[in-house]
Structures are given as C-alpha cells and as structure tokens.
Amino acid sequence: MHMAGRLVHRITREDTGNRVSIRIHLPDGGFTDIVGVLESWDDGVLTVRRRDGREARVEESSIVASRVVPDVPPRRGGAASGRTP
C-alpha cells in the first residue's frame, strides 16, 4: 500500500538567515521547489537567495510545504576540485 507524504509548511519568519526548501503551487497547477537562504519575509512575500546568487520572491499564499535544510557541504578533494596531490 502506497501512502502519500504529508506536505507541511514548517518555516517561520524566525528562520530568516537559514537555508530553506520551499515547495510552491504554480498557476498552471504544478509545483516547483526553491532552495536557498531565506533573506526576508515581509508583507506576505519571502525573499530567497539561491546558491547561484539569483533572488526568488515567493508569495506566502503559494507555499504548500517548507522546511529548514542543512547547508551544502564543502566539496571534497579530487580531480574535479582542481587540487593536485
């Protein structure tokens, strides 16, 4: 038996400065996820700074789920890091 996961909106204004994952309901009926640092939450609009530096503005009313997530771990050494042995 397959049970669907519950969608829970867990972040609050007090999470400003933390890395968050937010799932929003799109106008076309679909969903998308936004991950980044919650920079502000004013007048029902959240501002999230993505890893690439882009800013996403999210209407609080469009949020269907959210949570605080751990920071991205630093990359380990190896060929991809450009470090030499």
Residue pairs with C-beta under 8 A, 6 or more apart in sequence:
7 23
7 64
7 65
8 65
8 66
8 67
9 63
9 64
9 65
9 66
10 65
10 66
10 67
10 68
11 18
11 20
11 22
11 38
11 66
11 67
11 68
13 41
15 38
15 68
16 38
16 39
16 40
16 41
17 37
17 38
17 39
18 37
18 38
18 68
19 35
19 36
19 37
19 38
19 68
19 69
19 70
19 71
19 72
20 35
20 36
20 37
20 38
20 48
20 66
20 67
20 68
20 69
21 33
21 34
21 35
21 66
21 67
21 69
22 33
22 34
22 35
22 46
22 48
22 58
22 63
22 65
22 66
23 31
23 32
23 33
23 63
23 64
23 65
23 66
24 31
24 32
24 33
24 34
24 58
24 59
24 62
24 63
24 64
25 31
25 62
25 63
25 64
26 32
26 62
31 64
34 48
34 50
34 56
34 58
35 48
35 50
35 51
35 69
36 48
36 49
36 50
36 51
36 56
37 48
37 49
38 46
38 47
38 48
39 47
39 48
39 49
39 55
40 46
40 47
41 47
41 60
44 59
44 60
44 61
45 57
45 58
45 59
45 60
46 57
46 58
46 60
46 63
47 55
47 56
47 57
47 58
48 55
48 56
48 57
48 58
49 55
49 56
50 56
51 72
75 81
77 83
